[in-house]
């Protein structure tokens, strides 16, 4: 009888000290595996490199519109802030490389949307560029290094979440 109780006690100890920690580790591993592809807001694009090119040089097509990485002019970046004119792909990619976020809109006649985006962009002291962009698939596009999120309607909370997730995350640490 005493031997049987001893054996039951050892089994309980084994379950408590080995089984429960193993189950916890398995649960953590499962969560990590399930969240592997959801690194943050927006969609991910393969990095096309960081090659500096001379102004006007030709290069392969970007894999997203607007671009999220790739060929860019060595000595040209857009000033942080608001631009009323479109910014060349090769310039905005350089801003992304420096950890910036580019916010772009399709309809230059939508004064309400432009006002909302302008106020939002100006609420950040640096690392944000706002500009029009013709030919993109959505009304609003946010880009960061290797990431893009598009919107058909203004969504300040989602835009700020994208900015928070990716600002200062480019491959070059430039103030």
C-alpha positions as CSV (number, residue, x, y, z in Angstrom):
1,X,0.0,0.0,0.0
2,X,2.7,2.4,0.9
3,X,4.6,1.5,-2.3
4,X,1.5,2.4,-4.3
5,X,1.1,5.8,-2.6
6,X,4.8,6.5,-3.2
7,X,4.3,5.6,-6.9
8,X,1.3,7.9,-7.2
9,X,3.2,10.8,-5.5
10,X,6.0,10.4,-8.0
11,X,3.6,10.5,-10.9
12,X,2.0,13.7,-9.6
13,X,5.4,15.2,-9.1
14,X,6.4,14.3,-12.6
15,X,3.2,15.8,-14.1
16,X,3.7,19.0,-12.1
17,X,7.4,19.5,-12.6
18,X,7.7,18.2,-16.2
19,X,4.4,17.9,-17.9
20,X,3.0,21.4,-17.1
21,X,6.1,23.3,-18.2
22,X,6.2,21.2,-21.4
23,X,2.6,22.1,-22.1
24,X,3.3,25.8,-21.5
25,X,6.3,25.7,-23.8
26,X,4.3,24.0,-26.5
27,X,1.6,26.7,-26.2
28,X,4.1,29.5,-26.6
29,X,5.7,27.8,-29.6
30,X,2.2,27.4,-31.2
31,X,1.5,31.1,-30.6
32,X,4.8,32.2,-32.2
33,X,4.3,29.9,-35.1
34,X,0.7,31.2,-35.7
35,X,1.8,34.8,-35.6
36,X,4.9,34.4,-37.8
37,X,3.4,36.2,-40.8
38,X,1.6,39.0,-39.0
39,X,4.6,41.3,-38.2
40,X,2.4,44.4,-38.2
41,X,0.0,46.5,-40.1
42,X,-0.1,46.4,-43.9
43,X,1.3,44.0,-46.3
44,X,4.9,42.9,-46.7
45,X,6.9,43.2,-50.0
46,X,10.2,41.5,-50.8
47,X,13.1,43.9,-50.4
48,X,14.4,44.8,-53.9
49,X,17.8,46.0,-52.5
50,X,19.1,49.4,-51.7
51,X,21.1,50.3,-54.8
52,X,21.9,53.9,-55.4
53,X,21.5,55.0,-59.0
54,X,22.3,58.2,-60.9
55,X,19.4,60.6,-61.5
56,X,17.5,59.4,-64.7
57,X,19.0,56.0,-64.7
58,X,16.7,53.1,-65.8
59,X,16.1,50.1,-63.5
60,X,13.8,47.1,-63.1
61,X,10.2,47.7,-62.1
62,X,9.3,48.1,-58.5
63,X,7.3,45.3,-57.0
64,X,4.7,47.6,-55.4
65,X,2.9,50.8,-56.2
66,X,3.9,53.0,-54.5
67,X,7.4,51.4,-54.1
68,X,8.6,50.1,-50.7
69,X,12.3,49.4,-51.5
70,X,14.7,49.2,-54.4
71,X,16.6,51.6,-56.6
72,X,16.9,55.2,-55.5
73,X,18.9,58.4,-56.1
74,X,22.0,58.6,-54.0
75,X,21.9,62.2,-53.0
76,X,18.2,63.1,-53.2
77,X,15.6,62.7,-50.5
78,X,12.3,64.5,-50.2
79,X,12.1,67.0,-47.3
80,X,10.1,65.8,-44.4
81,X,6.6,67.3,-44.4
82,X,3.9,68.1,-46.9
83,X,4.4,68.3,-50.7
84,X,1.7,69.5,-53.1
85,X,3.6,67.8,-56.0
86,X,4.2,64.1,-56.6
87,X,7.6,62.8,-55.5
88,X,9.6,60.6,-57.8
89,X,9.7,56.9,-56.8
90,X,13.5,57.0,-56.7
91,X,13.4,59.9,-54.2
92,X,10.7,58.5,-51.9
93,X,12.4,55.1,-51.7
94,X,15.4,57.0,-50.3
95,X,13.2,58.5,-47.6
96,X,11.9,55.0,-46.7
97,X,15.5,53.7,-46.5
98,X,16.1,56.5,-43.9
99,X,13.2,55.1,-41.8
100,X,10.6,57.5,-43.0
101,X,6.9,56.9,-43.8
102,X,5.4,58.2,-47.1
103,X,1.7,59.0,-47.1
104,X,0.2,59.4,-50.5
105,X,-3.3,60.1,-51.9
106,X,-4.7,59.6,-55.3
107,X,-7.4,62.3,-55.7
108,X,-5.8,65.8,-55.7
109,X,-9.3,67.4,-55.8
110,X,-10.4,66.0,-52.4
111,X,-9.8,69.0,-50.2
112,X,-11.3,67.3,-47.1
113,X,-9.1,64.2,-47.4
114,X,-6.0,66.3,-48.1
115,X,-6.8,68.5,-45.1
116,X,-7.1,65.5,-42.8
117,X,-3.9,63.9,-44.1
118,X,-2.0,67.3,-43.9
119,X,-3.0,67.8,-40.2
120,X,-2.0,64.2,-39.4
121,X,1.4,64.5,-41.2
122,X,2.2,67.9,-39.5
123,X,1.6,66.3,-36.1
124,X,4.9,64.5,-36.6
125,X,8.1,66.6,-36.3
126,X,10.0,64.5,-38.8
127,X,10.2,61.2,-40.8
128,X,6.8,61.8,-42.5
129,X,6.2,62.8,-46.1
130,X,2.8,63.5,-47.5
131,X,2.3,63.9,-51.3
132,X,-0.1,63.1,-54.1
133,X,0.6,59.9,-56.2
134,X,-1.3,59.2,-59.4
135,X,-1.9,55.7,-60.7
136,X,-2.0,53.9,-57.4
137,X,-4.6,51.2,-56.7
138,X,-6.2,52.8,-53.6
139,X,-7.3,56.3,-52.5
140,X,-4.6,56.4,-49.8
141,X,-1.3,54.5,-49.5
142,X,1.2,54.4,-46.6
143,X,4.7,53.0,-47.3
144,X,7.6,52.1,-45.1
145,X,10.7,50.0,-45.9
146,X,9.2,46.8,-47.3
147,X,5.6,47.5,-46.1
148,X,2.5,49.1,-47.6
149,X,-1.0,49.7,-46.3
150,X,-3.8,51.1,-48.5
151,X,-7.1,52.6,-47.6
152,X,-10.2,53.8,-49.4
153,X,-11.3,56.0,-46.5
154,X,-9.4,58.1,-44.0
155,X,-8.7,56.1,-40.8
156,X,-6.6,58.1,-38.5
157,X,-6.2,55.3,-35.9
158,X,-5.0,52.8,-38.5
159,X,-2.7,55.4,-40.2
160,X,-1.1,56.2,-36.8
161,X,-0.7,52.5,-36.0
162,X,1.2,52.0,-39.3
163,X,3.4,55.0,-38.5
164,X,4.1,53.8,-35.0
165,X,4.9,50.3,-36.2
166,X,7.4,51.3,-38.9
167,X,8.8,54.9,-38.3
168,X,12.6,54.8,-37.9
169,X,12.7,51.1,-39.0
170,X,14.5,51.6,-42.3
171,X,17.9,50.0,-43.0
172,X,19.7,53.3,-42.5
173,X,19.6,55.1,-39.2
174,X,19.4,58.7,-40.3
175,X,18.0,61.4,-37.9
